[in-house]
Amino acid sequence: MNLLRILVALFAAFIAVSPASTLAGDGGRAAGPAIEIANPGKCVAPVEEMRRNHMEMLKHQRDRSLRQGIRGEPASLNACIECHASKKTGSVLGKGDFCESCHAYAAVKLDCFECHQPRAGFKATGVKP
Amino acid sequence: MTAPQSPDNNPRRAFIAAAGAGVAGLGFTVIAPGLHLMAVASDANAASAATEARKAGTAASPAVRWGLLIDANKCAPGCTKCVDACHTENGVSEKLPDPRQNSQWIRKIELVDKRNGRVTQLPMMCQHCANPPCVDVCPTGASMKRADGIVLVDRHTCIGCRYCMMACPYKARSFVHAPLHDQNPDVPRGQGCVESCTLCVHRVDKGQQPACVESCPEGAMMFGDLFDPGSAIARRIASVPTTQVRADLRLNPGVRYQGI
């Protein structure tokens, strides 16, 4: 009986760990997204939490910023982009770039950048229409 | 009366001098002995003293109401610096085949009194009403007024129905008709949503002034807190006749005009 319990626990641990290891693209059985991280270890939350909850963090931050005017919160889309934009394309949205690679892998539509600027350090040069 | 003291070691004199320097940047020029020309600092300087950056993590305060005072007498004919600065700051650059579909956050308008030919120029934008009709009609709650009086569109909930464009008596809002790519990171904007002047909310929160105010070469625009009786804008409104456009609608716009 004890042996069975240990086996179940081991299996559960394997299930819990395996999505992370596939996502990290460490040569697991499934092809994972290639994630390039320019500044590892400087994120506002641990990797596991960011993977599962970044959308919630951004959603609540956006409402506080826009509706209440609270600025300078750690969860900020612009801060994500500044840190995670690819060194090659300068963007998080090019093929294989930070946001795109995972969202394409998970087949989750990414709407943020229909309005937000995906390039780091971009300065708009508007002209008179 | 008292022993002579140099100004340096008299703390009261130092205090009075500092207070004098602080009063809206009043400057004195000696024209003749005993005769001084008193000059008030330019509007831009006075307004910048009235704003300061809000601390990170704090919400906009209802004790503040941001507003503009525009002096139409100073607004130069043919000058579009405020329009250009707004569109540069906010990344409004699209040129659509039908120019009526281009976004327009601010525009210059010309009023002609047909009886005597008097021409008045003024920039017109979202008037940041205290009772905004665009907020009343919005079916999703996307059109909103922030605690400090800035009227904004929450594009996360805007469905692009354009009721607010119909409701606005100032024609201040635009609908984005085409996909956009070159947005300013601080000013997200995209197809399918309504947008308008944000009073450069991203700059105001940093303690800066709106781009149009900063760019005006004539100093015709003044930005500040209408609720603070000590602010340059409130003192000016208390001392000179100013107008709210379509005051009959009782929307109490935060943008006031002088000389119209």
Boltz contact constraints between the chains, C-beta under 6 A:
constraints:
  - contact:
      token1: [A, 66]
      token2: [B, 154]
      max_distance: 6.0
  - contact:
      token1: [A, 68]
      token2: [B, 59]
      max_distance: 6.0
  - contact:
      token1: [A, 69]
      token2: [B, 59]
      max_distance: 6.0
  - contact:
      token1: [A, 69]
      token2: [B, 60]
      max_distance: 6.0
  - contact:
      token1: [A, 69]
      token2: [B, 146]
      max_distance: 6.0
  - contact:
      token1: [A, 70]
      token2: [B, 59]
      max_distance: 6.0
  - contact:
      token1: [A, 71]
      token2: [B, 56]
      max_distance: 6.0
  - contact:
      token1: [A, 71]
      token2: [B, 205]
      max_distance: 6.0
  - contact:
      token1: [A, 72]
      token2: [B, 56]
      max_distance: 6.0
  - contact:
      token1: [A, 78]
      token2: [B, 185]
      max_distance: 6.0
  - contact:
      token1: [A, 114]
      token2: [B, 190]
      max_distance: 6.0
  - contact:
      token1: [A, 115]
      token2: [B, 155]
      max_distance: 6.0
  - contact:
      token1: [A, 115]
      token2: [B, 188]
      max_distance: 6.0
  - contact:
      token1: [A, 115]
      token2: [B, 189]
      max_distance: 6.0
  - contact:
      token1: [A, 115]
      token2: [B, 190]
      max_distance: 6.0
  - contact:
      token1: [A, 116]
      token2: [B, 188]
      max_distance: 6.0
  - contact:
      token1: [A, 117]
      token2: [B, 183]
      max_distance: 6.0
  - contact:
      token1: [A, 117]
      token2: [B, 185]
      max_distance: 6.0
  - contact:
      token1: [A, 122]
      token2: [B, 185]
      max_distance: 6.0
  - contact:
      token1: [A, 124]
      token2: [B, 91]
      max_distance: 6.0
  - contact:
      token1: [A, 124]
      token2: [B, 182]
      max_distance: 6.0
  - contact:
      token1: [A, 124]
      token2: [B, 184]
      max_distance: 6.0
  - contact:
      token1: [A, 126]
      token2: [B, 87]
      max_distance: 6.0
  - contact:
      token1: [A, 126]
      token2: [B, 88]
      max_distance: 6.0
  - contact:
      token1: [A, 126]
      token2: [B, 91]
      max_distance: 6.0
  - contact:
      token1: [A, 126]
      token2: [B, 92]
      max_distance: 6.0
  - contact:
      token1: [A, 126]
      token2: [B, 93]
      max_distance: 6.0
  - contact:
      token1: [A, 127]
      token2: [B, 93]
      max_distance: 6.0
  - contact:
      token1: [A, 128]
      token2: [B, 84]
      max_distance: 6.0
  - contact:
      token1: [A, 128]
      token2: [B, 87]
      max_distance: 6.0
  - contact:
      token1: [A, 129]
      token2: [B, 95]
      max_distance: 6.0
  - contact:
      token1: [A, 129]
      token2: [B, 102]
      max_distance: 6.0
